[in-house]
Amino acid sequence: MTRISAEWLKDERLQALLAVLSDEGEEARVVGGAVRNTLMERPVTDIDIATTTLPDETIRRAEAIGLKTVPTGIDHGTVTVVADGRPYEVTTLRRDIETDGRHAVVSFGRDWQADAERRDFTINALYVDASGEVLDLVGGIADIERGVLRFIGDAEQRIREDGLRILRFFRFFAWYGRGRPDADGLRAATRLKDALKRLSAERLWNEARKLLAAPDPSRALLWMRQTGVLTIVLPESERWGIDTIHPLVAVEAGRGWKADPLLRLMAIVPPDPERLDELARRLKLANQERDRLLAFAREPSPAPDESDTALRSRIYFGDRQAIEDKLRLALAVWQGKVGQDASALETVAKLSARLAVADGFETPEFPLNGGDLKAKGFKPGPELGQEIDRLKRLWAEGGFKLGRQQLLDRAGGQASAQGEG
């Protein structure tokens, strides 16, 4: 018997919810990621609960102890219960009785084995009761110990039930697998990869983003490329390649950078604004993601020998995020060449210095405004704006050191001409 002891399981709100859902002959257990991550000594964020109570009874019992309920997926047996602002997804035990690769018709039940067997991977079908006793009906604990990501039952059948499980297979492998992916899962993903073409863009990008956020997604991406899955999800990567991912992950680890899914995406797609705009439209990226991707594509490649003043000026007038994205990727590329290219170490050092300047640059406030130039004789209009821009350039080229009076002294000759008119 396996037992777990975790702070999240001792939470009074959770214990009260498990207790009320386990009363009068019913049963409730925490299921999935919280159990898996606890056994793997990983952080726990979301807590999901499986229960024998039917959805309406779940709502009645939760509200009877003063908890808020939201019928988020009640047709599939899911009710979100909110306790002191924390949501718990509570789902009635069920089996899928009809699937089309995207949606399922379900039948509620009381059979824990059937509920476990309709899930995707063995490591996701682990349950724990309020006392900490783990229920493992499909060999999930053994797979965790071996670092194996394995479909429950027949891999092809699981994928036919929901084509997104192909991407989930590689995503969970990136996060939790060791060595080579499970052979049955790999074969099934390869044979059925066209199922991904029938899925919504939002579901695809949501899974791809989570995969790219893994500590090291490079092995998963390699297998996705070899099976043809990556070409379906990201056709832009086919001729560009994924070689930059591994050195990028190494640089992130060595320098303490937080894993950045969008930067990792930039590492495996060509910096072509037209193609990346199409990618953003196809996968329905959020506006902020799309804008960052396009700004990156339009930003010129960094020059390792660029002066501090020139770099700060570019940041002041340009897009800081795009400049830093370009610098980080260039640094990763050159880091990957160390040992093969005699100039790589020197280039890495120069790019590191450029990145340090960019990271440490605090955008200063321009000392002048339109009123200052009007007082000197400039009239409102395009010329005034052009003169402010010219003075800003002059100020930046001088290292942002010129003061207000020095800039006023350098204001153009149009002022007197305009004043005479």
Secondary structure, 3 states (H helix, E strand, C coil): CCECCCHHHHCHHHHHHHHHHCCCCCCEEEECHHHHHHHCCCCCCCCEEEECCCHHHHHHHHHHCCCEEEEEEHHHCEEEEEECCEEEEEEECEEEEEECECCEEEEECCCHHHHHHCCCEHHHCEEECCCCEEEECCCHHHHHHHCCCCECCCHHHHHHHECCHHHHHHHHHHHHCCCCCCHHHHHHHHHCHHHHHHCCHHHHHHHHHHHHCCCCCHHHHHHHHHHCHHHHHCCCHHHHCCCCHHHHHHHHHHHCCCCCHHHHHHHCCCCCHHHHHHHHHHHCCCHHHHHHHHHHHHCCCCCCCCCHHHHHHHHHHCCHHHHHHHHHHHHHHHHHHCCCCCCHHHHHHHHHHHHHHHHHCCCCCCCCCHHHHHHCCCCCCHHHHHHHHHHHHHHHHCCCCCCHHHHHHCCCCHHHHHHHC
